[in-house]
Amino acid sequence: MTGTQPRAQTVSVRARDGFESWAGMVGDLVMPVSITSPHVERFRGTATALDLTHTDLSGFAFSPMSARRGAGHIRRGDPENYFLFLVHGSPVGLEQNRSNALLRAGDMALFDSSHPLSCEFLDKGRLSRISLLRVRRSVLPLPQDHADQLLGTRLATGTASGALLASYLTGLRTHTERADPTELSRLGSVGLDLCAAYLAVQSGSPGTLPPETRRQVLLARIRAFIDHNLPDPRLGPDTIAAHHHISVRLLHSLFRAEPETVAATIRRLRLEHSRTDLADPRLVHSKIGEIAARWGFRHPADFSRAFRRAYGMPPSDYRRLTLLRDARQTEGPVATQLRYRTVEPSVQPSA
């Protein structure tokens, strides 16, 4: 877990000791456990880790294996962390705190480092894939007994908070590639608030959340609604407030502490999507007015003025220069530094 600053870096590792190195890497990224696998000689595994101020997000894909954390592991050291994970691939069997669950793709569950744990990832046909959000017990704004009652159980994902959290977990790695440390810190705070709200709903105690957590969760819901409805030219403060059953005044007050107003947020997102489409060679035959309308701009002239204010040139010039630059590039794509630590232990088959 990081300190006061989010850490965003890329490291690639190929382990010489194979499966043992994978076990050590899991101990570093998650917590020390004992791991066994029927495929030690052919084991494959990858892990990506994004370190944030308040949370860590890791993604794993690996061959069938079993993981155990016993009383001995806990006596040797307990970081007192909660782990919320989302299953993407093959089923996962989880047992902790006298509860057990079979989790399939799309399911979420909670475990912690302070109780014995058993996890089974034994589907022989596919790699197991999970996203894992780590939160320190001391910073989760939820009474410990409320969270602990959820350990080892399958958590419902059909709620609004569940959908928001699942979207956060699956989309964060994609959207943070361009994020600076300040934005990464904000994203970490959002993850903590979404996790707390989700667990509070699951434990039947949403009223225990601090007012600031409830405010941040409402903001996350509003931002998700804006993202989903950008193409609708009617999207604005009135429609947003009505959908969330709040007053327009309250909506504006929620954004008062944010970097942008509601209207500025909508305009920026529409312009960013339009700019992406203008630079897409697959859309070269689409008219600029069609692209603008696709993202909610009613009038091409208004779009052109807004685009020029934001990017310093008319959309027609931007499209021409971008496509011309891309056409002249003959050295292949420029390498991009991802904001992750990536670990890829592997074992060569025995002779």
C-alpha positions in Angstrom: 0.0 0.0 0.0 1.4 3.4 -0.9 2.0 6.4 1.3 0.9 9.9 0.6 1.5 9.9 -3.1 0.0 7.5 -5.7 2.6 5.4 -7.5 2.2 4.8 -11.2 5.0 2.9 -12.9 5.6 0.0 -15.3 8.0 -2.9 -14.5 8.2 -6.1 -16.5 9.7 -9.2 -14.9 10.3 -12.7 -16.2 10.9 -15.0 -13.2 13.7 -17.6 -13.4 12.3 -19.6 -10.6 8.8 -19.8 -12.1 6.1 -20.9 -9.8 8.0 -20.0 -6.6 8.4 -16.4 -8.0 4.7 -16.3 -8.8 4.0 -17.2 -5.1 6.4 -14.5 -3.9 4.8 -11.9 -6.2 1.3 -12.8 -4.9 2.7 -12.3 -1.4 4.0 -8.9 -2.3 0.9 -7.7 -4.2 -1.7 -9.3 -1.9 -0.5 -11.1 1.2 1.6 -14.1 2.1 -0.3 -17.4 1.3 0.6 -21.0 0.4 -0.1 -21.8 -3.2 -0.3 -25.1 -5.0 -1.1 -25.9 -8.6 -1.4 -29.1 -10.7 0.4 -27.2 -13.5 3.6 -26.1 -11.8 5.7 -27.1 -14.9 3.4 -25.3 -17.3 2.1 -22.5 -15.0 1.3 -19.2 -16.6 0.5 -16.0 -14.8 0.3 -12.2 -15.3 -0.4 -9.5 -12.8 -0.8 -5.7 -13.1 -0.9 -3.4 -10.1 -1.9 0.2 -9.9 -0.9 1.9 -6.6 -3.1 4.7 -5.4 -3.2 6.8 -2.3 -6.1 5.2 -0.5 -6.4 1.8 -2.4 -4.5 -0.6 -4.6 -6.0 -2.2 -7.7 -4.5 -5.4 -9.1 -5.5 -7.5 -12.0 -4.5 -11.2 -12.2 -4.7 -13.9 -14.9 -3.3 -17.3 -14.0 -3.4 -21.1 -14.5 -5.4 -23.3 -12.1 -4.2 -23.1 -8.5 -5.2 -23.2 -4.8 -4.3 -20.5 -2.2 -4.4 -21.0 1.6 -3.7 -18.5 4.3 -3.6 -20.1 7.7 -3.1 -19.1 11.3 0.7 -19.3 10.9 0.6 -16.7 8.1 -1.5 -14.4 10.2 0.8 -14.8 13.3 3.8 -13.9 11.2 2.2 -10.7 10.0 -1.2 -9.2 9.4 -1.4 -6.0 7.3 -5.1 -5.7 8.3 -6.4 -5.2 4.8 -9.7 -5.9 3.2 -9.8 -7.2 -0.4 -12.8 -6.8 -2.6 -12.6 -8.8 -5.8 -14.5 -9.1 -9.1 -14.4 -12.4 -11.0 -13.9 -12.1 -14.8 -13.1 -15.6 -15.9 -13.5 -19.1 -14.6 -15.3 -19.8 -11.3 -13.7 -19.2 -7.9 -14.4 -21.0 -4.7 -13.9 -18.9 -1.6 -14.0 -19.9 2.1 -13.5 -17.5 5.0 -14.9 -16.8 8.5 -17.2 -19.9 8.4 -18.7 -18.8 5.1 -18.1 -20.2 1.6 -19.2 -19.1 -1.9 -18.9 -20.2 -5.5 -18.3 -17.1 -7.6 -18.8 -16.9 -11.3 -17.9 -14.2 -13.9 -19.5 -10.9 -12.7 -19.7 -11.8 -9.1 -17.9 -10.0 -6.3 -16.8 -11.0 -2.8 -14.9 -9.7 0.2 -12.1 -11.3 2.2 -9.5 -10.0 4.6 -6.0 -10.7 5.8 -7.0 -11.3 9.5 -8.9 -14.6 9.1 -7.8 -18.0 7.6 -8.6 -18.1 3.9 -9.1 -20.7 1.2 -9.4 -20.0 -2.5 -9.8 -22.5 -5.3 -9.1 -21.6 -8.9 -9.4 -25.0 -10.6 -11.1 -24.6 -13.9 -8.9 -26.7 -16.2 -10.0 -25.2 -19.4 -9.4 -21.4 -18.8 -7.2 -19.0 -17.0 -8.7 -17.5 -13.9 -9.0 -13.7 -14.1 -9.9 -11.4 -11.3 -9.6 -7.7 -10.3 -8.7 -7.1 -6.7 -9.2 -3.8 -4.7 -7.2 -3.6 -1.5 -8.3 -1.2 1.3 -6.7 -0.8 4.6 -9.1 -1.7 7.4 -8.2 1.6 9.2 -9.4 3.8 6.3 -12.6 2.1 5.4 -15.4 4.4 6.6 -17.6 1.5 7.8 -17.8 -0.3 11.2 -15.6 -3.3 11.2 -18.3 -5.7 12.4 -20.5 -4.6 9.4 -17.8 -5.4 6.9 -16.7 -8.6 8.6 -20.2 -10.2 8.4 -19.7 -10.1 4.6 -16.5 -12.1 4.5 -16.5 -15.2 2.3 -20.0 -14.5 0.9 -21.2 -13.9 -2.6 -22.2 -10.2 -2.8 -25.1 -9.0 -5.0 -24.0 -6.9 -8.0 -27.4 -5.9 -9.3 -27.6 -2.7 -7.2 -26.6 0.8 -8.4 -23.6 0.8 -6.1 -22.6 -2.6 -7.3 -22.8 -1.6 -11.0 -20.7 1.6 -10.3 -18.1 -0.4 -8.4 -17.8 -3.1 -11.1 -17.5 -0.4 -13.8 -14.8 1.3 -11.7 -12.8 -2.0 -11.2 -13.0 -3.0 -14.9 -12.4 0.4 -16.4 -9.8 2.0 -14.1 -6.7 0.4 -15.8 -7.8 1.7 -19.2 -8.6 5.3 -18.1 -5.6 5.9 -15.9 -3.0 5.6 -18.6 -3.3 9.3 -19.2 -3.8 10.3 -15.5 -1.4 12.4 -13.6 -0.6 11.8 -9.9 -3.3 14.3 -8.7 -5.9 12.5 -10.8 -4.7 9.1 -9.7 -5.1 10.2 -6.1 -8.7 11.4 -6.8 -9.5 8.1 -8.4 -8.2 6.3 -5.4 -10.5 8.3 -3.2 -13.4 7.5 -5.5 -12.6 3.8 -5.3 -12.6 3.9 -1.5 -15.9 5.7 -1.4 -17.6 3.3 -3.9 -16.3 0.3 -2.0 -17.6 1.7 1.3 -21.0 2.5 -0.2 -21.3 -0.9 -1.8 -20.4 -2.8 1.4 -22.7 -0.6 3.5 -25.6 -1.5 1.2 -24.7 -5.2 1.3 -24.5 -5.2 5.1 -27.8 -3.3 5.4 -26.3 -0.2 7.0 -26.0 2.6 4.4 -26.8 5.1 7.1 -23.5 4.5 8.8 -21.5 6.1 6.0 -20.0 9.6 6.6 -21.7 12.5 4.7 -18.7 13.0 2.5 -18.7 9.4 1.4 -22.3 9.6 0.4 -21.6 12.9 -1.4 -18.8 11.3 -3.4 -20.9 8.2 -4.3 -23.7 10.5 -5.5 -21.1 12.4 -7.6 -19.9 9.1 -9.1 -23.4 8.1 -10.0 -24.0 11.5 -11.7 -20.7 11.2 -13.6 -21.6 7.8 -14.8 -25.0 9.1 -16.0 -23.3 11.9 -17.8 -20.9 9.6 -19.6 -23.8 7.3 -20.7 -26.0 10.1 -22.0 -23.4 12.4 -23.7 -25.0 11.8 -27.2 -28.4 13.2 -25.9 -28.5 17.0 -26.8 -31.0 17.4 -24.0 -28.5 16.4 -21.3 -28.1 19.2 -18.9 -28.5 20.2 -15.2 -32.2 19.9 -15.3 -32.3 16.3 -16.7 -29.4 15.2 -14.5 -31.1 16.5 -11.3 -34.4 15.0 -12.2 -32.9 11.6 -12.9 -31.2 11.5 -9.5 -34.2 13.0 -7.6 -32.3 16.1 -6.4 -32.8 19.8 -7.0 -30.7 21.7 -9.6 -29.4 23.8 -6.7 -28.1 20.7 -4.9 -26.5 19.5 -8.1 -24.6 22.7 -8.6 -23.5 22.6 -4.9 -22.2 19.1 -5.4 -19.9 20.3 -8.2 -18.8 23.5 -6.3 -15.8 21.7 -4.9 -15.0 20.0 -8.2 -12.6 21.4 -10.8 -15.5 22.0 -13.3 -19.1 23.0 -13.2 -21.7 20.5 -14.5 -22.0 22.3 -17.9 -18.2 22.5 -18.3 -17.9 18.8 -17.5 -20.5 17.9 -20.2 -18.9 20.2 -22.7 -15.3 18.9 -22.1 -16.4 15.2 -22.4 -18.3 15.9 -25.6 -15.3 17.7 -27.1 -12.9 14.9 -26.0 -15.0 12.3 -27.7 -15.4 14.4 -30.8 -11.7 15.0 -31.0 -11.0 11.3 -30.8 -13.5 10.6 -33.6 -11.9 13.4 -35.8 -8.5 11.7 -35.4 -9.9 8.2 -36.3 -9.0 7.3 -39.9 -11.9 4.9 -40.0 -14.3 7.9 -39.7 -12.6 10.0 -42.4 -15.7 9.9 -44.5 -18.0 11.1 -41.7 -18.7 14.8 -41.9 -17.6 17.0 -39.0 -21.2 18.0 -38.3 -22.2 14.3 -38.1 -19.5 13.7 -35.5 -20.5 16.8 -33.5 -24.1 15.6 -33.5 -23.1 12.1 -32.5 -21.8 13.6 -29.2 -24.7 15.9 -28.4 -23.8 19.2 -30.2 -27.0 20.7 -31.7 -25.3 23.2 -34.1 -22.1 22.7 -36.0 -21.2 26.4 -35.6 -21.4 26.1 -31.8 -19.2 23.0 -31.9 -16.6 24.7 -34.1 -16.4 27.6 -31.7 -16.1 25.4 -28.6 -13.5 23.2 -30.3 -11.4 26.1 -31.3 -11.5 27.6 -27.8 -10.5 24.2 -26.3 -7.8 23.1 -28.7 -6.6 26.3 -30.5 -7.7 25.4 -34.0 -10.9 24.6 -36.0 -12.0 21.0 -36.0 -11.3 20.8 -39.8 -7.7 21.8 -39.3 -7.2 19.4 -36.4 -8.6 16.5 -38.5 -6.4 17.3 -41.5 -3.2 17.8 -39.5 -3.8 14.7 -37.3 -4.6 12.4 -40.2 -1.6 13.8 -42.2 0.8 13.3 -39.3 -0.4 9.7 -38.8 -0.1 9.0 -42.6 3.5 10.1 -42.5 4.5 8.0 -39.6 6.4 5.0 -40.9 8.3 3.9 -37.9 5.3 2.2 -36.2 3.4 3.2 -33.1 5.2 5.2 -30.5 5.7 3.2 -27.3 3.4 4.4 -24.5 4.5 4.2 -20.8 1.7 2.5 -18.9 1.1 3.4 -15.3 1.3 -0.1 -13.9 3.7 -2.6 -12.4 3.5 -5.7 -14.6 4.8 -9.1 -13.4 4.9 -12.1 -15.7 6.4 -15.2 -14.0 6.8 -18.2 -16.2 8.3 -21.7 -16.1 9.8 -23.6 -19.0 8.7 -27.2 -19.2 11.0 -29.7 -17.8 13.2 -31.5 -20.2 
